[in-house]
Amino acid sequence: MTEKKERIAKIMAAAGLCSRRDAERWILDGRVIVNGKPLNTPACVIGSEDVVLVDGKPLAKKQPRRLWCYHKPAGFITTNRDPEGRPTIFEKLPTTLPRVVAVGRLDFNSEGLLLLTTDGELARELELPQKGWKRKYRVRVHGTVTPEVIKRLTQGVRIKGISYAPCQIEVERVQGTNTWVLMTLTEGKNREIRRLMDFFGLPVTRLIRVSYGPFQLGNLATGEVREVPQKILKEWV
């Protein structure tokens, strides 16, 4: 039986070394050597017999997929580096964690459930719209969420040439001049909730993701990390 070979960037991501996009960049930067020769293109497939060095070190074998639920606090970004020098979640994570990548993103001022994984390919898989996983958020806005706003959001909205799919929204409670709502999205476009609510003159003052697909924030404390058991991970992914 012929061995199945895979693209090197995919294998690097599966080994937990980096994301596939970063792997492609590292290759073009000359950081990857295959069978003694520097690699100059990501369009390379390798098998078990090929010897790969990244920054002079042997590429680790593919590790079992691992996934964690993390309660991201507000005031941190989810990228590894920030040109503006803002703090990142990776500076705040427990030092006992291996190298991880975030599944999707929560913006600087958002908080709540963020999934972390050692497998860049798994992160990509969980982010795909085809997965159909719903993301639920508790959102506090300044102003009144009227039945008309709810109706238009559940029908889908087009803002500045961008179409936003219908979302579920229900009012939880009114607190003075603020309103708490529960919103469920299936797309998760960049800053989608903030842009939708701004469109209706309802600025978001707090945004908490409470679930991502089958994974729940639950009683996870701010800044706390909890690993998803392998049995559950295999069941859902």
Secondary structure, DSSP 8 states (H G I E B T S, - for coil): -----EEHHHHHHHTTSS-HHHHHHHHHTT-EEETTEE---S--EE-TT--EEETTEE--------EEEEEE-SS-BSSS--TT---BGGGTS-TTS-S-EEES---TT-EEEEEEES-HHHHHHHH-GGG---EEEEEEEES---HHHHHHHHH-EEETTEEE---EEEEEEEETTEEEEEEEESS--TTHHHHHHHHTT--EEEEEEEEETTEE-TT--TT-EEE--HHHHHHH-
